[in-house]
Amino acid sequence: MQAWQRKQEVMKEALEHSAKTCRRRLIGGVRCFLSTPAIAPPENRAFLERPIAIIALFLALSLLVMVTSDYPLGVWMKSFPEQLRGMAKWISSLGTGLLVLSFSGALLMFAILAPAHKLRKSVRTGADLIATAAAFVFLAVAGGGIVASLAKNIIGRARPELLQTNGAFYFRPFAFHADFASFPSGHSATAGAMAMSLALVFPRLRPIFMPVGVLICLSRQWVGAHWASDTLMGWGVGVAFALWLAHAFARRRLLFAYDSNGRLRLGEQYKAILAVRRALIRRIPMVGKKATPAAKTCPSQSRPAPQTFEIRS
């Protein structure tokens, strides 16, 4: 009986410690994100990485497509092959972002709940970087979808299924009804945010993520849920939100940094972690310098020295 009570006490202490650790790390992360930016955005920031420029560009394209192509494309979508509609619906379902949100959320919680006091400093640093990357992807996908959802319910454009009764240019602002929530496309915004955020975190896989995101946007037209201009604007909203969030992280020295051309790139520490992972996967012997202990303060206040590794072939 005493042994059972002792086990319960140990389990209770472990749960309390995990809860305190989780709360402390979450509060610390929020404080770092809400803190005053440590650096100003570079004056030569890349034009296509400016969120306002992305919004303006895709808004102009969407209005052009809305006036010139939405109606004929909407009529053509009515004749989309029925045997391909099932595949189109499956592709379209990826635009909910549920898979990416679930994986990044689980990864974030795992990194937060990791017993930091039992891990080496280098492992703790890696866990913190993984948590930061997971938080970025989660916030980008969730935030992009929320912004698009608010915008389309305020604008209130009729969906293509109402073409015969309302036409291609019928709007009912603030309707907050699914039939009048077409512009911009929420699924396309989520797809744009997913593609852009994952491409920033895994730049070598950009040629995969971006086409998949575009395919999700096209599928929304194939299933007759949106006009072409809806998916264009939705993609722009999602990409712009992911870029805005990446700039917010970079200015606080979280995950991203700026190169000499003003473009976003991964921070040196994160690139070092990826180099180690690639070397372990390939089983290449490594000779590395001693890792610099991670700073205990917020990255925006004190920038830790980057880890460097030499890889032998």
VOKE-696099 format. One record per residue: y, x, z negated of N, C-alpha, C in turn. Coordinates in nm, 2 decimals, decimal comma. Atoms other than C-alpha are relative to their C-alpha. Layout:
<sites>
n.north	n.east	n.up	ca.north	ca.east	ca.up	c.north	c.east	c.up
Y	X	Z	Y	X	Z	Y	X	Z
...
</sites>
This chain:
<sites>
n.north	n.east	n.up	ca.north	ca.east	ca.up	c.north	c.east	c.up
-0,12	0,08	0,00	0,00	0,00	0,00	0,13	0,09	0,00
-0,12	-0,09	0,01	0,24	0,28	-0,09	0,02	0,07	0,13
0,00	-0,07	-0,12	0,15	0,46	0,23	0,07	-0,09	0,11
-0,06	0,09	-0,10	0,24	0,15	0,44	0,15	-0,02	-0,03
-0,14	0,01	0,03	0,57	0,11	0,26	0,08	0,12	0,04
-0,07	-0,12	-0,04	0,65	0,47	0,32	0,02	0,01	0,15
-0,01	0,00	-0,14	0,58	0,43	0,69	0,11	-0,10	0,04
-0,11	0,09	-0,03	0,81	0,13	0,70	0,14	0,06	-0,03
-0,12	-0,07	0,03	1,08	0,33	0,53	0,04	0,10	0,10
-0,02	-0,10	-0,10	1,04	0,61	0,77	0,05	-0,06	0,14
-0,04	0,07	-0,13	1,06	0,37	1,07	0,14	-0,06	-0,01
-0,13	0,06	0,02	1,36	0,20	0,92	0,11	0,11	0,01
-0,09	-0,11	-0,01	1,54	0,53	0,88	0,02	0,05	0,14
-0,01	-0,04	-0,14	1,46	0,63	1,24	0,08	-0,09	0,08
-0,07	0,10	-0,07	1,59	0,30	1,37	0,15	0,01	-0,03
-0,14	-0,01	0,04	1,91	0,34	1,17	0,07	0,12	0,06
-0,06	-0,12	-0,06	1,96	0,69	1,29	0,02	-0,01	0,15
-0,02	0,02	-0,14	1,91	0,59	1,65	0,11	-0,09	0,03
-0,11	0,09	-0,02	2,15	0,30	1,61	0,14	0,07	-0,02
-0,13	-0,08	0,03	2,42	0,54	1,46	0,02	0,09	0,12
-0,02	-0,09	-0,11	2,36	0,79	1,74	0,05	-0,07	0,12
-0,04	0,08	-0,12	2,39	0,52	2,01	0,14	-0,04	-0,01
-0,14	0,05	0,02	2,71	0,38	1,86	0,10	0,12	0,01
-0,09	-0,12	0,00	2,86	0,73	1,81	0,02	0,05	0,15
-0,01	-0,05	-0,13	2,78	0,83	2,17	0,08	-0,10	0,09
-0,08	0,10	-0,08	2,91	0,51	2,32	0,15	0,00	-0,03
-0,14	0,00	0,04	3,23	0,52	2,13	0,07	0,13	0,05
-0,05	-0,13	-0,06	3,27	0,89	2,23	0,03	-0,01	0,15
-0,02	0,01	-0,14	3,22	0,81	2,59	0,11	-0,09	0,04
-0,11	0,09	-0,03	3,46	0,52	2,59	0,14	0,07	-0,03
-0,12	-0,07	0,03	3,72	0,73	2,42	0,04	0,11	0,10
-0,02	-0,10	-0,11	3,68	1,01	2,68	0,05	-0,07	0,12
-0,04	0,07	-0,12	3,72	0,76	2,96	0,14	-0,05	-0,01
-0,13	0,06	0,02	4,02	0,59	2,81	0,11	0,10	-0,04
-0,10	-0,10	0,04	4,19	0,92	2,71	0,09	0,03	0,12
-0,10	-0,04	-0,10	4,49	1,06	2,89	-0,06	0,10	0,10
0,06	-0,10	-0,10	4,38	1,23	3,22	0,04	0,14	-0,03
-0,03	-0,14	0,02	4,36	1,60	3,18	0,06	0,07	0,11
-0,06	-0,06	-0,12	4,46	1,68	3,53	0,05	-0,11	0,09
-0,06	0,09	-0,10	4,67	1,51	3,80	-0,08	0,01	0,13
0,07	0,00	-0,13	4,52	1,41	4,13	0,07	0,10	0,09
-0,06	-0,10	-0,09	4,58	1,68	4,39	0,09	-0,07	0,11
-0,09	0,05	-0,09	4,86	1,63	4,63	-0,06	-0,01	0,14
0,06	0,00	-0,13	4,64	1,70	4,93	-0,13	-0,08	0,00
0,12	0,08	0,01	4,38	1,44	4,83	-0,04	-0,06	0,13
0,05	0,04	-0,13	4,16	1,34	5,12	0,04	-0,15	0,03
-0,05	0,13	-0,03	4,30	1,03	5,30	-0,11	-0,11	-0,02
0,11	0,10	0,00	3,96	0,85	5,33	-0,06	-0,01	-0,14
0,05	0,02	0,14	3,90	0,90	4,95	0,11	-0,06	-0,08
-0,11	0,07	0,08	4,22	0,71	4,85	-0,04	-0,15	0,00
0,04	0,14	0,01	4,12	0,36	4,73	0,10	-0,09	0,07
-0,10	0,09	-0,07	4,45	0,20	4,85	-0,01	0,01	0,15
0,02	-0,02	-0,14	4,40	0,35	5,19	-0,12	-0,07	0,06
0,12	0,07	-0,04	4,05	0,22	5,21	0,02	-0,15	0,01
-0,03	0,14	0,00	4,16	-0,13	5,11	0,09	-0,05	0,12
-0,09	0,04	-0,11	4,44	-0,14	5,36	-0,07	0,01	0,14
0,07	-0,01	-0,12	4,22	-0,01	5,64	-0,09	-0,11	0,03
0,10	0,11	-0,02	3,94	-0,26	5,59	0,06	-0,14	0,00
-0,07	0,12	-0,01	4,19	-0,54	5,53	0,05	-0,03	0,14
-0,04	0,01	-0,14	4,34	-0,47	5,87	-0,11	-0,03	0,10
0,12	0,02	-0,09	4,00	-0,45	6,04	-0,06	-0,14	-0,02
0,06	0,13	0,02	3,88	-0,77	5,87	0,09	-0,11	0,06
-0,09	0,10	-0,06	4,19	-0,97	5,98	-0,02	0,00	0,15
0,02	-0,01	-0,15	4,14	-0,84	6,34	-0,13	-0,07	0,04
0,13	0,06	-0,03	3,77	-0,94	6,34	0,00	-0,15	-0,03
-0,01	0,14	0,04	3,85	-1,27	6,17	0,06	-0,08	0,12
-0,07	0,07	-0,10	4,09	-1,36	6,45	-0,07	0,00	0,14
0,06	-0,03	-0,14	3,89	-1,22	6,75	-0,15	-0,03	0,01
0,15	-0,01	-0,01	3,52	-1,22	6,66	-0,08	-0,09	-0,09
0,07	0,08	0,10	3,43	-1,44	6,36	-0,07	-0,12	0,06
0,06	0,12	-0,06	3,38	-1,76	6,56	-0,11	0,02	0,09
0,11	-0,02	-0,09	3,17	-1,63	6,84	-0,12	0,06	-0,07
0,11	-0,06	0,07	2,96	-1,42	6,61	-0,07	-0,10	-0,09
0,05	0,11	0,09	2,92	-1,72	6,37	-0,09	-0,09	0,08
0,08	0,09	-0,08	2,79	-1,93	6,66	-0,13	0,07	0,04
0,12	-0,08	-0,04	2,55	-1,65	6,77	-0,10	0,01	-0,11
0,09	-0,02	0,11	2,41	-1,61	6,42	-0,08	-0,13	-0,02
0,08	0,12	0,01	2,30	-1,97	6,44	-0,13	0,01	0,07
0,12	-0,01	-0,08	2,04	-1,86	6,69	-0,08	0,13	-0,03
0,08	-0,12	0,05	1,91	-1,56	6,49	-0,15	-0,04	-0,01
0,15	0,03	-0,01	1,53	-1,54	6,54	-0,05	-0,04	-0,14
0,06	0,05	0,13	1,35	-1,74	6,27	-0,10	0,10	-0,05
0,11	-0,09	0,05	1,06	-1,49	6,25	0,06	0,13	-0,06
-0,06	-0,11	0,06	1,31	-1,22	6,15	0,08	-0,04	-0,13
-0,09	0,05	0,11	1,49	-1,43	5,89	-0,06	0,04	-0,14
0,06	-0,05	0,13	1,24	-1,34	5,61	0,04	0,14	-0,03
-0,03	-0,14	0,02	1,30	-0,97	5,66	0,15	0,01	-0,04
-0,15	-0,01	0,02	1,68	-1,03	5,67	0,03	-0,04	-0,14
-0,02	0,04	0,14	1,66	-1,22	5,34	-0,04	0,10	-0,10
0,04	-0,11	0,10	1,47	-0,94	5,17	0,10	0,11	0,00
-0,10	-0,11	0,00	1,72	-0,68	5,29	0,13	-0,05	-0,07
-0,12	0,05	0,06	2,00	-0,91	5,18	-0,01	-0,01	-0,16
0,02	0,00	0,14	1,85	-0,94	4,83	0,03	0,13	-0,07
-0,04	-0,13	0,06	1,91	-0,57	4,78	0,14	0,01	-0,04
-0,15	0,00	0,02	2,28	-0,65	4,78	0,03	-0,06	-0,14
-0,03	0,04	0,14	2,25	-0,80	4,43	0,02	0,12	-0,09
-0,01	-0,12	0,08	2,23	-0,45	4,30	-0,08	0,01	-0,13
0,08	0,01	0,12	1,97	-0,55	4,04	-0,08	0,12	-0,02
0,09	-0,11	0,01	1,74	-0,26	4,11	0,08	0,13	-0,05
-0,08	-0,12	0,04	2,02	0,01	4,08	0,06	-0,02	-0,14
-0,06	0,03	0,13	2,18	-0,16	3,78	-0,11	0,02	-0,11
0,11	-0,01	0,10	1,84	-0,18	3,60	-0,04	0,14	-0,02
0,04	-0,14	0,01	1,75	0,18	3,67	0,11	0,08	-0,07
-0,11	-0,08	0,06	2,09	0,33	3,59	0,02	-0,04	-0,15
-0,02	0,05	0,14	2,12	0,11	3,28	-0,11	0,05	-0,09
0,11	-0,05	0,08	1,78	0,21	3,15	0,01	0,15	-0,02
-0,02	-0,14	0,02	1,85	0,58	3,22	0,11	0,03	-0,09
-0,11	-0,02	0,09	2,18	0,55	3,04	-0,04	-0,02	-0,14
0,04	0,03	0,14	2,02	0,40	2,73	-0,10	0,11	-0,05
0,09	-0,11	0,04	1,74	0,66	2,73	0,07	0,12	-0,03
-0,08	-0,12	0,03	1,99	0,94	2,75	0,08	-0,01	-0,13
-0,08	0,02	0,12	2,20	0,79	2,47	-0,08	0,00	-0,12
0,09	0,01	0,12	1,91	0,72	2,24	-0,09	0,13	-0,02
0,07	-0,13	0,02	1,76	1,07	2,29	0,03	0,06	-0,13
-0,03	-0,06	0,13	1,72	1,24	1,95	0,07	0,14	0,02
-0,08	-0,13	-0,03	2,00	1,50	2,00	-0,02	0,11	-0,10
0,02	-0,10	0,10	1,94	1,67	1,67	-0,13	0,08	0,01
0,13	-0,07	-0,02	1,59	1,77	1,78	-0,01	0,07	0,13
0,00	-0,07	-0,13	1,69	1,90	2,12	0,08	0,12	0,00
-0,08	-0,13	-0,02	1,81	2,24	2,23	0,14	-0,04	0,07
-0,14	0,03	-0,05	2,18	2,26	2,33	0,00	-0,02	0,15
0,01	0,01	-0,15	2,09	2,31	2,70	-0,05	-0,14	0,04
0,06	0,13	-0,03	1,88	2,00	2,69	0,09	-0,11	-0,03
-0,10	0,10	0,04	2,15	1,80	2,51	0,11	-0,01	0,11
-0,10	0,00	-0,10	2,40	1,91	2,77	-0,05	-0,07	0,13
0,06	0,07	-0,11	2,16	1,79	3,05	0,00	-0,15	-0,02
0,01	0,14	0,03	2,11	1,46	2,88	0,14	-0,06	0,01
-0,14	0,06	-0,01	2,49	1,41	2,85	0,04	-0,01	0,14
-0,03	0,01	-0,14	2,53	1,48	3,22	-0,07	-0,11	0,07
0,07	0,11	-0,06	2,26	1,24	3,31	0,06	-0,13	-0,04
-0,06	0,12	0,05	2,41	0,98	3,09	0,14	-0,03	0,07
-0,12	0,02	-0,07	2,75	1,03	3,26	-0,02	-0,04	0,14
0,03	0,04	-0,14	2,60	1,00	3,61	-0,05	-0,14	0,00
0,05	0,13	0,01	2,41	0,69	3,51	0,11	-0,10	-0,03
-0,11	0,08	0,03	2,72	0,54	3,36	0,09	-0,02	0,12
-0,08	0,01	-0,12	2,92	0,61	3,67	-0,06	-0,10	0,10
0,07	0,09	-0,10	2,67	0,44	3,90	0,00	-0,14	-0,05
0,01	0,14	0,05	2,63	0,14	3,67	0,14	-0,06	0,00
-0,14	0,05	0,00	3,01	0,09	3,63	0,05	-0,03	0,14
-0,04	0,02	-0,14	3,07	0,13	4,00	-0,06	-0,12	0,06
0,07	0,11	-0,06	2,81	-0,12	4,11	0,04	-0,13	-0,06
-0,04	0,12	0,07	2,89	-0,37	3,84	0,15	-0,04	0,03
-0,15	0,02	-0,02	3,27	-0,33	3,88	0,03	-0,05	0,14
-0,03	0,04	-0,14	3,27	-0,36	4,26	-0,04	-0,14	0,02
0,04	0,14	-0,02	3,07	-0,68	4,25	0,09	-0,10	-0,07
-0,09	0,09	0,08	3,29	-0,83	3,98	0,13	-0,02	0,07
-0,13	0,01	-0,07	3,61	-0,75	4,17	-0,01	-0,09	0,12
0,02	0,09	-0,12	3,47	-0,91	4,49	-0,02	-0,14	-0,04
0,03	0,13	0,05	3,35	-1,21	4,30	0,13	-0,08	-0,03
-0,13	0,06	0,04	3,69	-1,28	4,15	0,09	-0,03	0,13
-0,09	0,01	-0,12	3,87	-1,22	4,49	-0,05	-0,12	0,09
0,05	0,10	-0,09	3,64	-1,45	4,69	0,02	-0,14	-0,05
-0,02	0,13	0,06	3,67	-1,74	4,45	0,15	-0,04	0,00
-0,15	0,03	0,00	4,05	-1,71	4,44	0,04	-0,03	0,15
-0,03	0,02	-0,14	4,07	-1,69	4,82	-0,06	-0,13	0,06
0,07	0,13	-0,03	3,82	-1,97	4,88	-0,02	-0,03	0,15
0,04	0,03	-0,14	3,71	-1,93	5,24	-0,13	-0,07	0,02
0,12	0,08	-0,02	3,45	-2,17	5,37	-0,10	0,10	0,07
0,11	-0,08	-0,06	3,11	-2,02	5,46	-0,04	-0,04	0,14
0,04	0,03	-0,14	2,96	-2,01	5,81	-0,08	-0,13	0,01
0,08	0,12	-0,01	2,73	-2,30	5,72	0,08	-0,12	0,01
-0,10	0,11	-0,01	3,04	-2,52	5,71	0,08	0,00	0,13
-0,08	-0,02	-0,13	3,14	-2,42	6,07	0,02	-0,13	0,07
-0,01	0,12	-0,08	3,08	-2,76	6,22	0,10	-0,10	-0,06
-0,09	0,10	0,07	3,28	-2,95	5,96	0,14	0,06	-0,03
-0,13	-0,05	0,04	3,55	-2,71	5,85	0,06	0,11	0,10
-0,05	-0,10	-0,09	3,57	-2,45	6,13	-0,01	0,14	-0,07
0,01	-0,14	0,05	3,60	-2,07	6,09	0,11	0,05	-0,08
-0,12	-0,04	0,07	3,94	-2,06	5,93	0,05	-0,10	-0,11
-0,03	0,10	0,11	3,92	-2,31	5,65	0,00	0,07	-0,14
-0,01	-0,06	0,13	4,04	-2,20	5,31	0,03	-0,10	-0,11
-0,03	0,08	0,12	4,04	-2,37	4,97	0,01	0,09	-0,12
-0,02	-0,10	0,11	4,19	-2,13	4,72	-0,03	-0,06	-0,14
0,04	0,04	0,14	4,07	-2,14	4,36	-0,10	-0,11	-0,01
0,11	0,10	0,00	3,78	-2,37	4,45	-0,11	0,03	-0,10
0,11	-0,04	0,09	3,53	-2,17	4,24	-0,12	-0,08	0,03
0,12	0,07	-0,04	3,25	-2,32	4,44	-0,07	0,09	0,11
0,07	-0,10	-0,08	2,98	-2,13	4,63	0,02	-0,03	0,15
-0,03	0,03	-0,14	3,06	-2,31	4,96	0,13	0,06	0,05
-0,13	-0,05	-0,04	3,41	-2,17	4,95	0,02	0,13	-0,08
-0,01	-0,13	0,06	3,35	-1,82	4,83	-0,06	0,10	0,10
0,06	-0,08	-0,11	3,29	-1,63	5,16	0,07	0,13	0,02
-0,08	-0,12	-0,03	3,58	-1,37	5,18	0,06	0,06	-0,13
0,09	-0,09	-0,06	3,51	-1,10	5,08	-0,14	-0,02	-0,05
0,14	0,02	0,03	3,13	-1,08	5,06	-0,03	0,08	-0,13
0,04	-0,07	0,12	3,00	-1,00	4,71	-0,11	0,09	0,01
0,12	-0,09	-0,03	2,67	-0,86	4,83	0,05	0,12	0,07
-0,05	-0,11	-0,07	2,86	-0,64	5,07	0,08	0,10	-0,09
-0,08	-0,08	0,09	3,09	-0,52	4,80	-0,10	0,08	-0,09
0,10	-0,07	0,08	2,79	-0,43	4,58	-0,07	0,10	0,08
0,07	-0,10	-0,08	2,62	-0,26	4,87	0,09	0,12	0,03
-0,10	-0,11	-0,02	2,94	-0,05	4,94	0,01	0,08	-0,13
-0,01	-0,07	0,13	2,97	0,04	4,57	-0,13	0,08	-0,02
0,13	-0,08	0,02	2,60	0,14	4,55	-0,01	0,12	0,10
0,01	-0,11	-0,10	2,61	0,35	4,87	0,10	0,11	-0,03
-0,11	-0,11	0,02	2,94	0,53	4,78	-0,03	0,07	-0,13
0,02	-0,07	0,13	2,85	0,60	4,41	-0,12	0,09	0,01
0,12	-0,08	-0,02	2,50	0,72	4,50	0,02	0,12	0,09
-0,04	-0,11	-0,09	2,64	0,93	4,78	0,08	0,11	-0,06
-0,08	-0,09	0,07	2,89	1,09	4,55	-0,09	0,08	-0,10
0,09	-0,07	0,09	2,62	1,17	4,29	-0,11	0,09	0,06
0,10	-0,07	-0,07	2,36	1,28	4,54	0,05	0,02	0,15
-0,06	-0,01	-0,14	2,57	1,41	4,84	-0,10	0,04	0,11
0,09	-0,04	-0,11	2,27	1,55	5,03	-0,07	-0,13	0,05
0,07	0,13	-0,05	2,13	1,19	5,05	0,10	-0,10	0,06
-0,10	0,09	-0,06	2,45	1,04	5,19	-0,04	-0,06	0,13
0,04	0,06	-0,13	2,30	1,00	5,54	-0,11	-0,11	-0,02
0,09	0,11	0,03	2,04	0,77	5,37	0,07	-0,12	-0,06
-0,06	0,11	0,08	2,25	0,57	5,13	0,10	-0,08	0,09
-0,11	0,07	-0,08	2,54	0,48	5,37	-0,06	-0,09	0,10
0,06	0,10	-0,09	2,32	0,33	5,65	-0,07	-0,11	-0,06
0,06	0,11	0,07	2,12	0,13	5,40	0,10	-0,10	-0,04
-0,11	0,09	0,04	2,44	-0,01	5,26	0,05	-0,08	0,12
-0,05	0,07	-0,12	2,56	-0,10	5,61	-0,10	-0,11	0,04
0,11	0,10	-0,03	2,22	-0,27	5,68	0,01	-0,12	-0,09
-0,01	0,12	0,09	2,26	-0,49	5,37	0,12	-0,09	0,04
-0,12	0,08	-0,05	2,61	-0,59	5,50	-0,04	-0,09	0,12
0,03	0,08	-0,12	2,47	-0,69	5,84	-0,10	-0,11	-0,03
0,10	0,11	0,03	2,18	-0,89	5,68	0,07	-0,12	-0,06
-0,07	0,11	0,05	2,44	-1,11	5,51	0,05	-0,09	0,12
-0,04	0,08	-0,12	2,55	-1,22	5,86	-0,13	-0,06	0,06
0,12	0,05	-0,07	2,19	-1,25	5,99	-0,05	-0,12	-0,07
0,05	0,12	0,08	2,10	-1,50	5,71	0,11	-0,11	0,00
-0,10	0,11	-0,01	2,42	-1,70	5,79	0,08	-0,02	-0,12
-0,07	0,02	0,12	2,58	-1,64	5,45	0,15	0,04	0,01
-0,14	-0,05	-0,01	2,90	-1,47	5,57	0,04	0,03	0,14
-0,06	-0,04	-0,13	3,13	-1,40	5,86	0,00	0,15	0,00
-0,01	-0,15	-0,02	3,16	-1,05	6,00	0,12	0,05	-0,08
-0,12	-0,05	0,07	3,51	-1,01	5,85	-0,03	0,00	-0,15
0,03	0,00	0,14	3,37	-1,11	5,51	-0,07	0,13	-0,05
0,08	-0,11	0,04	3,12	-0,83	5,51	0,08	0,13	0,01
-0,09	-0,11	-0,02	3,38	-0,58	5,64	0,08	0,02	-0,13
-0,09	-0,01	0,11	3,62	-0,66	5,36	-0,08	0,03	-0,13
0,08	-0,02	0,12	3,34	-0,67	5,10	-0,04	0,15	-0,01
0,04	-0,14	0,00	3,22	-0,32	5,20	0,12	0,09	-0,04
-0,12	-0,08	0,04	3,58	-0,19	5,17	0,03	-0,01	-0,15
-0,02	0,02	0,15	3,62	-0,34	4,82	-0,09	0,09	-0,08
0,10	-0,08	0,08	3,30	-0,18	4,70	0,02	0,15	0,01
-0,02	-0,14	-0,02	3,37	0,16	4,85	0,13	0,04	-0,08
-0,13	-0,04	0,06	3,73	0,16	4,72	-0,02	0,00	-0,15
0,02	0,00	0,14	3,62	0,07	4,37	-0,08	0,12	-0,05
0,08	-0,12	0,03	3,36	0,34	4,36	0,08	0,13	0,00
-0,09	-0,12	-0,02	3,62	0,60	4,48	0,10	0,00	-0,12
-0,10	0,00	0,11	3,88	0,48	4,22	-0,07	0,04	-0,13
0,07	-0,04	0,13	3,62	0,52	3,94	-0,03	0,15	0,01
0,03	-0,14	-0,01	3,52	0,86	4,07	0,12	0,09	-0,02
-0,12	-0,08	0,03	3,88	0,98	4,07	0,04	-0,01	-0,15
-0,03	0,01	0,15	3,92	0,84	3,71	-0,09	0,10	-0,08
0,09	-0,10	0,07	3,61	1,05	3,61	0,05	0,14	0,03
-0,04	-0,14	-0,04	3,74	1,36	3,80	0,12	0,04	-0,08
-0,12	-0,04	0,07	4,08	1,35	3,63	-0,02	0,03	-0,15
0,03	-0,03	0,14	3,91	1,36	3,29	-0,11	0,10	-0,01
0,11	-0,10	0,00	3,66	1,63	3,40	-0,13	-0,05	-0,04
0,13	0,07	0,02	3,37	1,39	3,38	-0,07	-0,01	0,13
0,09	0,01	-0,12	3,10	1,45	3,64	0,05	0,06	0,13
-0,05	-0,05	-0,13	3,33	1,52	3,93	0,12	0,09	-0,02
-0,12	-0,09	-0,01	3,60	1,77	4,03	0,06	-0,01	0,14
-0,07	0,00	-0,13	3,83	1,84	4,33	-0,02	0,14	0,06
0,01	-0,13	-0,06	3,77	2,12	4,58	0,14	0,04	0,05
-0,13	-0,05	-0,05	4,05	2,32	4,75	0,06	-0,09	0,11
-0,05	0,09	-0,10	4,08	2,05	5,02	0,04	-0,14	-0,06
-0,03	0,13	0,06	4,14	1,77	4,77	-0,11	-0,10	0,00
0,11	0,10	-0,01	3,80	1,61	4,82	-0,08	0,00	-0,13
0,09	0,01	0,12	3,57	1,49	4,54	-0,13	0,08	0,02
0,13	-0,07	0,00	3,27	1,70	4,46	-0,05	0,00	-0,14
0,06	-0,01	0,13	3,03	1,74	4,17	0,05	0,11	-0,08
-0,04	-0,11	0,08	3,13	1,95	3,88	-0,10	0,11	-0,01
0,08	-0,12	-0,01	2,99	2,29	3,84	-0,12	-0,01	-0,09
0,11	0,02	0,09	2,77	2,20	3,54	-0,11	-0,09	0,06
0,10	0,09	-0,06	2,61	1,91	3,72	-0,07	0,06	0,11
0,07	-0,07	-0,11	2,54	2,12	4,03	-0,10	0,10	-0,05
0,09	-0,09	0,06	2,38	2,38	3,80	-0,13	-0,07	-0,04
0,11	0,08	0,04	2,15	2,11	3,66	-0,09	-0,03	0,12
0,08	0,04	-0,12	2,05	2,00	4,01	-0,07	0,13	0,06
0,07	-0,12	-0,05	1,98	2,36	4,11	-0,12	0,04	-0,08
0,11	-0,03	0,08	1,75	2,41	3,82	-0,11	-0,10	0,03
0,10	0,10	-0,03	1,57	2,08	3,90	-0,07	0,03	0,14
0,05	-0,03	-0,13	1,53	2,18	4,27	-0,10	0,12	-0,01
0,09	-0,12	0,02	1,39	2,52	4,16	-0,13	-0,03	-0,06
0,13	0,03	0,07	1,14	2,37	3,93	-0,09	-0,08	0,09
0,08	0,08	-0,09	1,03	2,12	4,19	-0,07	0,09	0,10
0,05	-0,09	-0,10	0,98	2,40	4,44	-0,09	0,12	-0,06
0,07	-0,11	0,08	0,83	2,63	4,17	0,04	0,14	0,04
-0,06	-0,13	-0,03	1,06	2,91	4,26	0,03	0,07	-0,13
-0,03	-0,07	0,12	1,08	3,18	3,99	0,15	0,02	-0,01
-0,14	-0,01	0,02	1,43	3,19	3,84	0,03	0,11	-0,10
-0,05	-0,08	0,11	1,62	3,45	3,65	0,14	-0,05	-0,02
-0,12	0,07	0,03	1,91	3,28	3,48	0,08	0,07	-0,11
-0,08	-0,05	0,11	2,20	3,39	3,27	-0,01	-0,10	-0,12
0,00	0,08	0,12	2,22	3,26	2,92	0,10	-0,12	0,01
-0,08	0,12	-0,02	2,35	2,90	2,92	0,11	0,00	-0,10
-0,11	0,01	0,09	2,69	2,86	2,77	-0,01	-0,13	-0,08
0,01	0,12	0,09	2,69	2,61	2,47	0,10	-0,10	0,05
-0,09	0,11	-0,04	2,84	2,28	2,56	0,11	-0,02	-0,11
-0,11	0,03	0,10	3,18	2,20	2,40	-0,03	-0,13	-0,07
0,02	0,12	0,08	3,17	1,94	2,13	0,12	-0,10	0,02
-0,11	0,09	-0,01	3,51	1,80	2,22	-0,01	-0,07	0,14
0,00	0,07	-0,12	3,59	1,56	2,50	0,02	0,09	0,12
-0,02	-0,08	-0,12	3,56	1,72	2,85	0,15	0,01	0,05
-0,14	0,00	-0,04	3,92	1,61	2,92	0,09	0,09	-0,08
-0,08	-0,08	0,09	4,05	1,81	2,63	-0,04	0,15	0,00
0,05	-0,13	0,00	3,83	2,12	2,65	-0,11	0,02	0,11
0,10	-0,01	-0,11	3,65	2,22	2,97	-0,10	0,11	-0,03
0,11	-0,10	0,02	3,31	2,39	2,91	-0,02	0,09	0,11
0,02	-0,10	-0,11	3,23	2,70	3,10	-0,12	-0,04	0,08
0,11	0,05	-0,09	3,00	2,62	3,40	-0,12	0,10	-0,02
0,12	-0,08	0,00	2,64	2,74	3,39	-0,03	0,05	0,14
0,03	-0,06	-0,13	2,53	2,98	3,66	-0,14	0,05	0,00
0,13	-0,04	-0,01	2,19	3,06	3,79	-0,02	0,08	0,12
0,03	-0,07	-0,12	2,05	3,31	4,03	-0,15	-0,03	0,03
0,13	0,04	-0,04	1,75	3,20	4,23	-0,06	0,10	0,10
0,07	-0,09	-0,08	1,50	3,44	4,38	-0,09	-0,07	0,10
0,10	0,06	-0,09	1,30	3,35	4,69	-0,13	0,08	-0,01
</sites>
